[in-house]
């Protein structure tokens, strides 16, 4: 077995791509938008954005200039600015389909799913065979736990679509996913078995105790295939996943009858099936991973200082008590976005360079608190370190990828800033820089987050950091 105690590793998904059997349009839509040149850095994009702004200001009535400016704002991560620019175009009697799609993608990032859904239906009313709009609707239904709504999608748009999430959702029939029952009240806590290099907890899958890693870099609950088979969990769909270092592996999808975390039980739970049993932390074999899809069902706090995961119903007494009682302890509330199925994105800074967009992925173990691709290092002015394949380096797709480290003078997330940290080069591959449809400047992780009690509030789309 491989121990993670001394190595840097991103276990769960860094990037997701559909299997090669899916159509090109569906593959692009899963990542958020049509393909872009991933080699274009932030400096070049900001230059293009400045030129687009100048053209727009010179010709404020030109819809093409306004749309181009909005598109580049989106690619730079200025999502709210993009929506403001699109407002006059959306008010027209017949907005262009590209305008409707860009607005829908942006509303999706802001978790305003009702607005995104309405925009996509406008597209499909005009273009019933628009696969990109239908694929985006699939993910809206995925995020809002309305799996049965997939049956309402127009057949023309679904023809030839091979989207594993769609197959998974259809397998649920009319059964709603993630139904919660509480042992008592609407709050529970689950102690960490270990906190470093990554937190582990004990959970139960269909009554079987499983040692699980908490990793927001993953989507649904991830279960080792041997355990899934032993529990009779069938694979209903599969896809190719891209992981740390650009490694690839096949990911299966299935459904568990129940997942129990402390005093909370989720019923009809989507499951990702991926080998985890070859890795250990603190002598504990990793059998599963609690990803963002599970945490999203709660008002969840990863309380690193007290060594526990606290789960509250997202609305109700416990949530209200937390939101009112935390006010005097809050260090910062950081707005975040949600892309694809599980990418949590928030603004941050690196060595004094502000307005960067980071994937907040808690699953990078070892010394590094941050991982950056070559494009970000070039933009910030950090020399690219030498890399080598280290024994024991492993991710969701296996090992065998080269990594190196670099020094960080200051690293920030929202208004939180830490000094004298170590960064990783290699876990976040350069092809991930713009594959989400916009720039992802880096991945901020465990050795930054562990200083706080970190709460994910999906109702308000805020990360709350308390002492």
C-alpha positions in Angstrom: 0.0 0.0 0.0 1.0 3.6 -0.5 1.2 5.9 2.4 0.2 9.5 1.9 1.8 10.8 5.0 4.9 12.3 3.3 3.9 12.9 -0.3 1.9 15.5 -2.2 -1.2 14.1 -3.8 -4.5 15.2 -5.2 -6.6 12.1 -4.7 -9.9 13.2 -6.2 -10.8 14.7 -9.5 -8.7 17.7 -10.7 -10.5 17.7 -14.1 -13.3 15.8 -15.5 -13.7 14.9 -19.2 -16.2 12.6 -20.8 -15.2 9.3 -22.2 -13.9 9.3 -25.8 -17.2 7.8 -27.0 -19.0 11.0 -26.2 -19.5 13.7 -28.8 -17.2 16.7 -28.9 -19.9 19.1 -28.1 -20.9 17.2 -24.9 -17.3 16.9 -23.8 -16.9 20.7 -24.1 -20.2 21.4 -22.4 -19.2 19.3 -19.4 -16.3 21.7 -18.9 -18.6 24.7 -19.2 -18.2 26.1 -22.7 -16.6 25.4 -26.2 -12.9 24.7 -26.3 -10.4 27.5 -26.0 -6.7 27.8 -26.5 -5.4 26.6 -23.1 -1.9 28.1 -23.8 -3.2 31.7 -23.6 -2.2 33.2 -20.3 -3.9 35.8 -18.1 -1.7 38.6 -19.3 -2.6 38.0 -22.9 -6.3 37.6 -22.0 -6.3 40.8 -20.0 -4.8 42.6 -23.0 -7.5 41.2 -25.3 -10.1 42.2 -22.6 -8.8 45.8 -22.6 -9.0 46.0 -26.4 -12.6 44.6 -26.3 -13.5 47.2 -23.6 -12.2 50.0 -25.8 -14.1 48.8 -28.8 -17.3 48.5 -26.7 -16.9 52.0 -25.3 -16.3 53.4 -28.7 -19.4 51.6 -30.1 -21.8 51.1 -27.1 -24.7 50.3 -29.4 -22.8 47.5 -31.2 -24.2 44.2 -29.9 -21.3 42.2 -31.3 -18.8 44.4 -29.5 -20.8 44.1 -26.2 -21.0 40.3 -26.6 -17.3 40.0 -27.3 -16.5 42.1 -24.2 -18.8 39.9 -22.1 -17.3 36.7 -23.4 -13.8 37.8 -22.5 -14.9 39.0 -19.1 -16.3 35.5 -18.5 -13.1 33.9 -19.6 -11.1 36.1 -17.2 -13.4 35.1 -14.3 -15.3 38.4 -14.1 -18.6 36.7 -14.1 -20.7 39.4 -12.6 -19.3 41.9 -15.1 -20.2 39.6 -17.9 -23.8 39.4 -16.8 -24.1 43.2 -16.5 -22.8 43.5 -20.1 -25.3 40.9 -21.3 -28.4 42.5 -19.8 -29.3 44.8 -22.7 -28.8 42.0 -25.2 -31.0 39.7 -23.1 -33.7 42.4 -23.1 -34.0 42.2 -26.9 -37.0 40.4 -28.4 -34.8 37.7 -29.9 -31.4 37.5 -28.2 -28.8 35.5 -30.1 -28.4 31.9 -29.0 -24.8 32.6 -28.1 -25.9 35.4 -25.8 -28.5 33.1 -24.1 -25.9 30.3 -23.7 -23.2 32.6 -22.2 -25.8 34.1 -19.7 -27.0 30.6 -18.8 -23.4 29.4 -18.1 -22.7 32.4 -16.0 -25.9 32.1 -14.0 -25.0 28.4 -13.4 -21.7 29.4 -11.9 -23.5 31.7 -9.5 -25.9 28.8 -8.6 -28.9 30.8 -9.8 -30.2 27.6 -11.4 -33.7 28.9 -12.0 -32.5 31.7 -14.1 -30.0 29.5 -16.0 -32.8 26.9 -16.6 -35.2 29.6 -18.1 -32.5 30.8 -20.4 -31.7 27.3 -21.7 -35.4 26.6 -22.3 -35.4 29.7 -24.5 -32.6 28.2 -26.5 -34.3 24.8 -26.8 -37.6 26.4 -27.9 -35.7 27.9 -30.9 -33.3 25.1 -31.4 -34.8 21.8 -30.1 -31.6 19.9 -31.3 -29.2 22.1 -29.3 -27.2 19.5 -27.5 -25.1 22.0 -25.5 -28.2 23.6 -24.0 -29.7 20.1 -23.1 -26.3 19.0 -21.5 -26.3 22.1 -19.4 -29.8 21.4 -18.2 -28.7 17.9 -17.2 -26.2 19.5 -14.8 -28.8 21.9 -13.5 -31.0 18.9 -12.6 -28.0 17.2 -11.2 -27.2 20.1 -8.9 -30.8 20.6 -7.8 -31.5 16.9 -7.2 -34.2 16.8 -9.8 -33.0 13.7 -11.6 -36.4 12.8 -13.0 -36.6 16.1 -14.9 -34.2 14.6 -17.4 -37.2 12.8 -18.9 -38.6 16.2 -20.0 -35.6 17.0 -22.3 -36.3 17.2 -26.0 -35.5 14.0 -27.8 -33.7 15.8 -30.6 -31.2 17.3 -28.3 -30.6 13.9 -26.7 -30.0 12.0 -29.9 -26.4 10.7 -29.9 -25.7 12.3 -26.4 -23.6 9.9 -24.4 -23.4 11.7 -21.1 -22.7 9.4 -18.1 -24.3 11.7 -15.6 -27.5 11.5 -17.7 -27.4 7.7 -17.6 -26.8 7.8 -13.8 -29.7 10.2 -13.2 -32.1 8.1 -15.4 -31.2 5.0 -13.4 -32.9 6.7 -10.3 -36.3 6.8 -12.1 -38.6 8.8 -9.9 -36.6 8.3 -6.8 -35.2 11.6 -5.5 -31.4 11.4 -4.5 -29.9 12.5 -1.3 -32.9 12.3 1.0 -31.8 13.1 4.5 -33.0 11.5 7.8 -31.6 12.6 11.1 -31.0 10.5 14.2 -31.8 13.5 16.4 -32.3 17.2 15.6 -30.8 18.6 12.5 -27.1 18.7 13.3 -24.4 16.1 13.8 -20.6 15.9 14.1 -18.2 13.3 12.8 -14.7 13.2 14.4 -11.7 13.1 12.3 -9.7 9.8 12.6 -6.7 11.8 11.6 -6.4 15.4 10.5 -3.1 15.4 8.6 -2.0 15.0 5.9 -5.7 14.9 5.0 -8.8 14.4 7.2 -10.3 10.9 7.5 -13.7 10.0 8.9 -15.7 6.8 9.5 -18.9 6.5 7.5 -21.3 3.7 6.7 -22.3 2.7 3.1 -25.4 0.5 3.2 -24.5 -0.4 6.8 -20.8 -1.2 6.1 -18.3 0.9 7.9 -15.9 2.6 5.5 -12.8 4.8 6.2 -13.3 7.9 4.0 -11.2 10.9 3.0 -12.8 14.3 2.9 -11.9 15.9 -0.4 -13.8 18.8 -2.1 -11.9 18.0 -5.3 -14.2 15.0 -5.8 -17.8 15.1 -7.0 -20.1 12.4 -5.5 -19.1 10.0 -2.8 -16.3 7.9 -4.2 -16.1 4.2 -3.3 -13.5 1.6 -4.0 -14.7 -0.9 -6.7 -14.1 -3.9 -4.5 -16.4 -2.6 -1.8 -18.9 -1.4 -4.3 -19.0 -4.9 -5.8 -19.3 -6.5 -2.3 -22.3 -4.3 -1.6 -24.0 -5.1 -4.9 -23.6 -1.6 -6.3 -23.8 -1.9 -10.0 -22.0 0.4 -12.5 -24.6 2.1 -14.7 -22.3 4.5 -16.6 -18.6 5.3 -16.9 -16.3 8.1 -18.1 -12.7 9.0 -18.3 -11.5 11.1 -15.5 -8.4 13.4 -15.5 -6.6 13.6 -12.2 -3.5 15.1 -10.6 -0.6 15.3 -13.0 -2.9 14.9 -16.0 -3.2 11.2 -15.3 -6.4 9.5 -16.5 -8.5 6.6 -15.1 -11.9 5.2 -15.7 -14.6 6.4 -13.3 -17.8 4.3 -12.8 -21.1 5.6 -11.6 -23.7 3.8 -9.5 -26.1 4.2 -6.6 -26.0 3.3 -2.9 -29.1 2.8 -0.8 -27.7 4.8 2.0 -24.7 6.7 3.3 -24.5 7.5 7.0 -22.3 10.2 8.5 -22.6 10.5 12.2 -26.3 11.1 13.0 -27.3 11.9 9.4 -28.2 9.4 6.8 -28.5 10.1 3.1 -30.8 7.8 1.1 -30.4 7.0 -2.6 -26.9 8.3 -3.0 -25.0 8.7 -6.3 -21.7 6.9 -6.2 -18.5 7.4 -8.2 -16.5 4.1 -8.4 -12.7 4.5 -8.4 -9.8 2.5 -6.9 -8.8 4.0 -3.5 -7.8 0.9 -1.6 -4.1 1.1 -2.5 -3.6 4.2 -0.4 -3.3 4.8 3.4 -3.2 7.7 5.8 -2.0 7.2 9.4 -2.2 3.4 8.9 -5.8 3.6 7.8 -6.7 2.3 4.3 -8.7 4.7 2.3 -11.9 3.0 1.1 -14.0 6.0 0.0 -13.9 9.8 -0.5 -16.5 12.3 0.7 -16.7 14.8 -2.1 -18.5 18.1 -2.7 -21.7 16.4 -3.9 -22.2 15.0 -0.4 -21.2 18.1 1.5 -23.5 20.2 -0.7 -26.5 18.5 0.9 -25.6 20.1 4.2 -24.3 23.3 5.8 -21.0 21.6 6.3 -18.1 22.7 8.4 -14.6 21.1 8.2 -13.4 22.2 11.6 -9.7 21.4 11.4 -8.7 22.9 14.8 -11.2 20.8 16.6 -10.8 17.8 14.3 -14.3 17.2 13.2 -16.8 17.5 10.4 -20.0 19.2 11.5 -23.1 18.7 9.3 -26.3 20.8 9.7 -29.5 20.9 7.7 -29.0 23.7 5.2 -32.1 25.4 6.4 -33.8 25.3 9.8 -32.8 25.7 13.4 -29.2 24.5 13.3 -28.4 26.6 10.2 -30.0 29.7 11.6 -28.1 29.2 14.9 -24.8 28.9 13.1 -25.3 31.9 10.9 -26.3 34.1 13.8 -23.9 32.7 16.3 -20.8 32.7 14.1 -20.8 36.5 13.5 -18.4 37.3 16.2 -16.0 34.5 15.2 -15.9 35.1 11.4 -12.5 35.8 10.0 -13.8 36.2 6.5 -16.8 35.2 4.2 -15.5 34.5 0.8 -18.0 34.3 -2.2 -17.5 31.2 -4.3 -18.7 29.8 -7.6 -19.6 26.3 -8.6 -18.6 24.9 -12.1 -19.5 21.6 -13.7 -20.4 19.2 -10.9 -18.0 20.1 -8.1 -15.4 22.8 -8.9 -15.5 25.3 -6.0 -13.9 28.5 -7.2 -13.0 31.7 -5.3 -10.9 34.7 -5.7 -7.4 34.8 -4.2 -3.9 36.2 -4.5 -0.4 34.9 -5.0 2.7 36.9 -4.0 0.7 40.1 -4.0 -0.9 39.5 -7.4 -4.6 39.9 -6.8 -7.8 38.9 -8.7 -6.8 35.4 -9.4 -9.3 32.5 -9.4 -8.5 29.4 -7.4 -10.1 26.0 -7.3 -10.6 25.3 -3.5 -9.8 21.6 -3.5 -9.0 20.3 0.0 -7.3 17.1 -1.2 -3.7 18.1 -1.8 -1.7 16.4 0.9 1.9 16.9 2.0 3.7 20.1 2.5 2.3 22.2 -0.4 -0.7 24.4 0.3 -1.1 25.4 -3.4 -0.6 24.0 -6.8 -0.2 26.1 -10.0 0.2 25.4 -13.7 3.0 26.9 -15.7 0.8 29.7 -17.0 0.2 31.1 -13.5 3.9 30.8 -12.5 4.8 32.8 -15.6 2.2 35.4 -14.9 3.2 35.9 -11.3 6.9 35.8 -12.0 7.7 32.6 -10.1 10.5 30.5 -11.8 9.3 27.1 -12.9 10.9 24.5 -10.6 12.7 21.4 -11.7 10.5 18.4 -11.5 11.1 14.7 -11.1 9.0 11.6 -10.5 9.1 10.9 -6.7 8.5 7.5 -5.2 5.0 7.4 -3.6 3.5 10.3 -5.5 -0.1 9.2 -6.3 -3.4 10.7 -7.3 -6.8 9.5 -8.4 -5.3 8.3 -11.7 -2.4 6.6 -10.2 1.2 7.7 -9.8 4.1 8.3 -12.2 3.8 12.1 -12.8 6.6 14.5 -12.1 6.4 17.3 -9.5 8.5 20.1 -8.1 8.0 22.7 -5.4 8.4 26.5 -5.2 8.4 29.1 -2.4 5.4 31.3 -1.8 5.8 34.6 0.0 2.1 35.2 0.4 -1.0 33.2 -0.5 -4.5 34.6 -0.1 -8.1 33.4 -0.3 -10.5 36.3 -0.1 -9.2 38.5 2.7 -7.3 35.7 4.4 -3.5 35.8 3.8 -0.8 33.4 4.9 3.0 33.7 4.5 6.0 31.5 3.8 4.2 28.6 2.3 5.2 25.9 -0.2 3.7 25.5 -3.7 3.4 22.4 -5.9 4.1 22.3 -9.6 2.9 19.3 -11.4 -0.4 18.2 -9.8 -2.4 20.8 -11.8 -1.5 20.2 -15.4 -1.3 23.1 -17.9 -4.2 21.7 -19.9 -6.4 22.4 -16.9 -5.7 26.2 -17.0 -8.7 27.1 -19.2 -10.5 23.8 -19.6 -13.3 25.1 -17.3 -14.1 27.7 -19.9 -12.2 30.4 -18.0 -8.8 30.7 -16.3 -8.2 28.6 -13.2 -5.1 30.2 -11.8 -4.4 27.5 -9.2 -5.5 25.0 -6.6 -5.6 26.1 -2.9 -5.7 23.2 -0.5 -5.3 21.5 2.9 -2.2 23.3 4.3 -4.0 26.6 3.9 -7.5 25.6 4.9 -6.4 23.6 8.0 -5.8 26.8 10.0 -9.6 27.4 10.1 -13.0 26.0 10.7 -14.2 26.2 7.1 -17.9 26.2 6.3 -19.4 25.7 2.9 -22.7 27.6 2.7 -24.3 26.6 -0.6 -27.5 28.5 0.2 -25.6 31.8 0.2 -22.7 30.7 -1.9 -20.2 31.7 0.7 -17.2 30.1 2.4 -17.3 31.1 6.0 -13.9 30.9 7.8 -14.0 31.1 11.6 -11.5 30.8 14.4 
